[in-house]
Structure formats: C-alpha cells, structure tokens
Amino acid sequence: MTLPQVDLRIILPEITVGIAVAVVMVWAAFLPQDRQRLLRWVSGIALLLALLEVFVVSGGAAFGGMYVRDSLTKSLQIIVMLTAILAVWMSGAYMERTRLETGEYYALLLSAALGALLMAASADLLLLFLGLETLSIPLYVLAAIARGDLRSQEAGMKYFLLGAFSTVFFLYGLALIFGAAGSTSLARVASAAGTGSPLLLAGIGLVTIGLAFKAAVVPFHAWAPDVYEGAPLPVAAYMSVIAKVGAFAAMIRVFVLALPGAVVPWGTALAVLSMMTMTLGNVAALLQSNLKRLLAYSSIAHAGFMLTGIIAANRAGTSAVVFYLLVYTLMTLGAFGVLLGLARRGEEADDISDLTGLAWRSPALAGAMTLFMASLAGLPPTAGFFAKLYVFSAVLDAGYVAVVIVAVLTSVVSAYYYLRVAYTMFIGQPSPEVEFVGGRWVSTAIIVTAAGVLLLGIIPAPVTTFLEQVADALK
Amino acid sequence: MIIPAQYYLTISAVLFTLGMVGVLVRRNALVIFMSIELMLNSVNLTFVTFARQLAAIEGQVAVFFVVVIAAVEVVVGLAIIIAIFRTRSTVDIDDVDLLRG
C-alpha cells in the first residue's frame, strides 16, 4: 500500500501550535504550582513562532484539496495568532492572582487557536467541522475553568449544552449537503449548487444555524451574555474574539466563496438575520449595567455588522469583513484588557460604576478605554469608523439599502451606551475599593491594541491594500 | 430484500427530531446530553446511508470523525456536569440559574 504524498511544510503553523498544545499539557503535570508560569512563556513563544511561519510558508493546497493556504488563509491566520498572543499576555496576571494558572489553561487556549487556524484554511466541509470542534470544545472547558466558582460552572454548562446542540445542526446540514452534492468538498458543493436541490438547500440552512450560533447571531445568541458574564474575564475576552474569527472565516469560505448568491438565495436570509442581530444587540446593550454583559451584547451587535459584509458577497465585502475582524480583535481585547487592569476587592471589576472617576486616578487607562469605546461605537478617527465604513459601503454596492439603513441607525444607538461608559470615567468620586492590578503584560497588551486602533484609524491604507488581495480567492 | 435508502433517511430524520424534542423538553442536563447524542447518531446514519447510496467513501470517513468528536464531547460534558453536581447536588437546568438572562 502506498500513502499519498503530502508536503507537511504547508501546515507548519498548525503543526507548531499542535506540538505546543501537547508539550504544555504534558509539562504542566510535572511542574509545581508556583512554576506553572513557565508555560505561559512556552505558549507565547510557540504562538510567535507560528505567526512568523504564517508569513513565511508558501501557499498551495494539501490533503486532497481539503486544506488550502491562500491570501485569505494567511490574513485570517494572522488575526488568529494575534488574538491568541494578546490573550496569553492578558491572562497571566489574572490567572496567577486567582490561583487558576495551570498548564491546561494555556493548552486549551492554544488548541482553540489551532481550531480557528484550521477553519481559516478549510476548503472542505469536513475539515471545517473538525476546526469548528477543535475551536469550540476547549472553549467549553475554558468557560468552566474556575471549577469552584458556581457562575463559571454554569457558564460552562450552558455553553456546552447549547454549543453541542448547535453542532448537531451543523453536522446534519453537512450530511444533507453530502447527500445532495456527493462530496463534502466546497468546490464540489459549489458545482452542485446549480441544481437547486431541496436537500442541498435544507443542508445549507442547517449549516447556517450552526455557524450563526458560534458567531452569536440573533436568534442564536441567547448563550452569549450568560456565558460571558460567568466565564473568567480573560476567557470571556478570548472567546468573544476567537469564536467570532472562526465563525466568520467559515462564513466567507462557505457563502462567499462556495455558493454563488444568484443560485442559492442565502443573501436575503442572512440580511434578515443581520438586521435582527444589529437591532437586538444594540438595544439590549443599552439596558446593561454589567460591563461583561454589555460587551457580550456589543459582540452580538458587531456580529451583525460583520454579517453585512458577508451579504455583500463581493470583493470589497470580503476584504472589509477581514479588516473588520482585525479591528474587532484589537478594540474588544483592548476593552477587556482595561477591565483586567482593575479589580474590586480582589474580584473582577465588571460593573460600569466601578469605572467612576477612573480618569482622575489613571488618565492613561481611562484614555485607552475611551479610545476603545469610541472605536466600538465607530467614531473617527479610530479604526472602528473605517471598519464600519468599508462593510457598509460594500453592502450598499450590492444593493441592500434596508440593511445599510438599519446598520447606520443602530450604530447611532450604540454610540449612546459606549460613550456612557467613557462618560462614567470622567465624573464622580473614584471608588476606593477599585485597585489597579494589571501588571506589565496587561499594560503591553493595552498599549499594542490602542496603538493598533489609532494607527488603523488614521492610516488604514497599508493594511487595506494588503487585505484587498484577500478577495483574489474569489473567482 | 433490499430496503431503499429513503427508509434509512426517514428513520434518521425521526431520530433527529426525537433528540431535538428531548433537548427542548427535558430539564435534566444528563438527559439533554443523551438527546444530543441521539441526534449525533442520527447524523451518522444519514452519512452512512448516503455513502452507500452514492458509493462515496467520504461519508463513512465522516462518521469516524463524528464518533471521535462525540467521544470528546462526552468527556468534556460529563466533567462539567459532574463538577456542577458536586457543588449543587442537582443537574436540573432550571436550578442552575445564577446568571440572569
């Protein structure tokens, strides 16, 4: 028997991260509790190495066309590595303080990143499914990683049960698509799409439900606020970004690249979903007093904004979604980073009132938070403004006027609750219970994300030019 | 006697629906989880049926992946459910309601 030739160099970043997962997991068993922080360094270095490899490794396809490394893969994988690196930086101090710092935490974090890397590169629904699960299952465990904490356990269980439920829908859809197209390869699915078989349509509908759940798109969003609130702060930060990157990578691969909009009418369906998501996410965020819940609804709202770029289904839309993902990563992790720099009597300072008067105690931290909030609201001169501008103009070109109207109106609503957070920091007496606990690495993460948000808001051109080649993956 | 593929597809759709109803109706986390496993197995049956009908090996390969993923989910899911049972002595999802929403 001869095995097919596979050039493993093409998946070098995935191999690096995969080895790091195994090394960190096994090594953790042999290290005493006070030396587990060594694994933080191992994870960080492995991720930096993998990021370097993403830039170096040349493109192509492997594993019988299941895996493809093109410019889209490259851009999305850079965002994944950036997310994971920032998450490792931001986690250390919190995990050490709460005595949760163990090797498993970093191994799980890395393996979720591995899943997202695979999703970004999949040209086959089966690989997409494997990536989705490699991403999701570690996140279920991470949500529950504060084992003794009732709220963390509850978050883990809710995320797990609803996540497993949505996975089954994705899988059933995959099975039906396989039945209709005779293959799980996205290229074969694309060529079978022309027949418009009801089996295929049902399959695509079910796959959409699975992906919409992971991206927290209304009406499949119900888990997000509870899970974010219950999960430890660094975990909430990490999963709000990494799950989004994975899900939107998959949506680009499935909808924009494989299914031409004219044949399968998914555009209108997604347009309805995105309008619901933008409206509900932004309106519900108005009512929140807990910052984790507020950021959860904000992440739902941003999923709606990103979805508009998918609906556009054109070159501009695709590169706009990737740009949006990059900006979303920076501003969301930045906002969570500021929260990680604070503590209320040793607990998470996750209430808006905990920020009262912060500007007088720490102008730098308050300034950074204001910047992130302005960017999340989409105000110039921050990166959030251009992110929204690009997706909205792409979807306008595609002729979805109603979507753009809803998007712009809900953006105005969102400015209210984001700026309320910023406003709180400049009024009132600072609470003496709130203390600064960030440390060097959290500060580094905040500086990096703030610089990114500001730079991309002032001179987005170099990055957008780079991302324009992402659309070359489109036919 | 050869049983046509439609029968297998129908029974897997029925199993999937039963599992779905189970998830929505039952309140015990373990039973919900069992219902999800039932749905996973109905997906497997669909895959095998199509693989046989289309003479495409990919469908059978997919089943192996699904079985592995199901096993991993059992490990993670039971661990979380047991952790909850230890602290609260219940796995009824209506009693696990600290987080509002």
HADDOCK unambig.tbl for C-alpha pairs under 7 A between the chains (distance, minus, plus):
assign (segid A and resid 126 and name CA) (segid B and resid 62 and name CA) 6.93 0.50 0.50
assign (segid A and resid 141 and name CA) (segid B and resid 76 and name CA) 6.85 0.50 0.50
assign (segid A and resid 151 and name CA) (segid B and resid 98 and name CA) 6.43 0.50 0.50
assign (segid A and resid 151 and name CA) (segid B and resid 99 and name CA) 6.86 0.50 0.50
assign (segid A and resid 153 and name CA) (segid B and resid 80 and name CA) 6.89 0.50 0.50
assign (segid A and resid 153 and name CA) (segid B and resid 84 and name CA) 6.31 0.50 0.50
assign (segid A and resid 154 and name CA) (segid B and resid 96 and name CA) 6.49 0.50 0.50
assign (segid A and resid 156 and name CA) (segid B and resid 80 and name CA) 6.87 0.50 0.50
assign (segid A and resid 157 and name CA) (segid B and resid 80 and name CA) 6.20 0.50 0.50
assign (segid A and resid 157 and name CA) (segid B and resid 81 and name CA) 6.85 0.50 0.50
assign (segid A and resid 160 and name CA) (segid B and resid 77 and name CA) 6.67 0.50 0.50
assign (segid A and resid 161 and name CA) (segid B and resid 33 and name CA) 6.97 0.50 0.50
assign (segid A and resid 165 and name CA) (segid B and resid 36 and name CA) 6.20 0.50 0.50
assign (segid A and resid 168 and name CA) (segid B and resid 39 and name CA) 6.59 0.50 0.50
assign (segid A and resid 168 and name CA) (segid B and resid 40 and name CA) 6.00 0.50 0.50
assign (segid A and resid 171 and name CA) (segid B and resid 43 and name CA) 6.75 0.50 0.50
assign (segid A and resid 172 and name CA) (segid B and resid 43 and name CA) 5.37 0.50 0.50
assign (segid A and resid 175 and name CA) (segid B and resid 43 and name CA) 6.69 0.50 0.50
assign (segid A and resid 175 and name CA) (segid B and resid 46 and name CA) 6.32 0.50 0.50
assign (segid A and resid 175 and name CA) (segid B and resid 47 and name CA) 5.48 0.50 0.50
assign (segid A and resid 179 and name CA) (segid B and resid 50 and name CA) 5.34 0.50 0.50
assign (segid A and resid 182 and name CA) (segid B and resid 54 and name CA) 6.53 0.50 0.50
assign (segid A and resid 183 and name CA) (segid B and resid 58 and name CA) 6.96 0.50 0.50
assign (segid A and resid 226 and name CA) (segid B and resid 99 and name CA) 5.65 0.50 0.50
assign (segid A and resid 226 and name CA) (segid B and resid 100 and name CA) 6.80 0.50 0.50
assign (segid A and resid 226 and name CA) (segid B and resid 101 and name CA) 6.48 0.50 0.50
assign (segid A and resid 230 and name CA) (segid B and resid 99 and name CA) 6.87 0.50 0.50
